Amino acid sequence: MPQIIKVKRGSGSPVSLQVGEVAFDTTNKSFFIGTAEGVLPIGGEHVFAKKTFVSDAVAAEASIRSSADSTLTSNLNSEISRATAAEGVIAANLATEISDRAAAVSAEASARSSADSVLDGKITTEKNRVDAILSASQADKDSFAEIVTLINSVDTTNDSAFAGYVTSNNAALASEISTRGADDTALGLRIDGVVSAATALTTRVSAAEQDIIDNATAISTEASNRASAITSEASARSAADTTLQGNIDSEASTRATADTSLSNRITALEGASADSRLDAVEADVADHETRITALETTIDGGVY
């Protein structure tokens, strides 16, 4: 009758084992062996990842990375589209403002040129009138004071009108210069605002691009770490499988040697006389019963 060997067994990882002692975790389906350093897991579902588990984990990680890459790409495209649209609006507004200011300056220059022409015409007219007055006068005009006195005495009304016109024109010119200065200042402020907005937009785009680069680097690092972890786990599992297979091969060799020894003993017994064979068999049975009795307490490792 074949002997059934039961290793020590229990639920969960054993706390301690003697060196070389084997135990089985019935809950997590895992084998452990005692070493000088402590309890070492050597096989089972709880300790070593199955290929299907690793494949599922890799597939899930790939799906998560793919989804994250898709979301990141979508967000990047949205940000680029928004930034491009905002830049287009700013560029259009800036172009419109520049065009409006250029038109206003051109119109103002044209108006000033026209006003200057009118003013030059009036000044020329007045000069001609003064020249005519001077030419018609018989007074002594050897000094500027006498000329002014003569003009004032000859045409006081027109002199007052001309002075009023010059004063009014100077006031209008000063007002126009002040208005243009204020408009130029306002235009400068608006241009500064547009430049500031463009600078802020550039800063935001640069920050978004850096975030994208950082995310891509983090994803690459995470993928590399996961690949390294999977490779390390696969290597550890392969080494453990090799160790387990070596233990199995060693046990099979030991069992084969024992079977050969037993077969030789049986052959030797078969060649002896019936009585001696019977005596030997009885002795062997007694010896085996003794050994079995002794082994029964050790073959069943019990529970932990």
Steps between C-alpha positions, in 0.01 A plus 500: 500500500655838394598733782328842501726780612330810640704816542430754770200708395294793611325819398725794410880523504672297777673708765804272531633172360803286575776504241388273216145464634225547240154649562193563283262798524158346422330838471734663250628172344869574564805298611760619753830358623698577814847653455766638732375848410134415564194381308546514120210473250591255222182459291126534463238742374538744790876534459556484128296686244336286234564583140135591457519731799813671367348525152179649641700746713710606200189535284323705769806723544527544122130590483540756781808652331322509163197670652724749683694571179173554312371738767832686509505531120140624499574758770811612313309538175226694678756732661680552169170577325395741776842671502503524120150650498593747776815602316296549183252725684783700660681534167179612328419752776856631493493535120163678518626735772818579307297561185255725686783697662681535167178624336440743788856633478473533122167681529640728768811575290277576202281728710804677644651542151173644372476731800862608452431576135198710595704674768785566258249648254355731761846604620601575141184705452567698816864551400392633163260735673775623733735546207233695317442719805872564536537580133212745507617684810713820480614480863854452609543123539861483606432294812294193588314694770395762249381227260290337772356841599420572139323166451302543817395849398404398150298175554420441865191285431679252273799484733272401791325237285833361384632483857181327611529250217863424585413458867205274417710297255778459756247382759348250252847375406596458866172314566559272201856429611372415851227276357747319272738454793222350712394273212860389446533424873174300496616313188832422671314364803277283282801368308675429833189310613497292181873425536446404866213266404712342226787452747266339755361270230853400396583425865187282535580310179860446615376373838253265329773368271727440802217316679457280194874428489501419875197269460660322206821453701302366799308258276824380339661452841195314633491273194873427539454424872208267428696321228798461736273370777338246265842388373631467858189306607527269198870441579422425865221261399728325252771457765242367750361260240854379430561447872169317542568281198845420643340400829248283315775338291707435814200343673426286195862383490489416870175309452643314202805400704275379783286301254812337355622410849160355585491301177846359573388393845192333358712320245735383775206379705353313205828308461508384862320191641132523587565490873786744487299715267203485734723580796655784309161627387365481853809681625458759226132537580580546868774745410270688263223507756744649748625752246148583382388551856793733551448673166126555542572767758740683267358438153187693592640843561189609685355852484626844602 
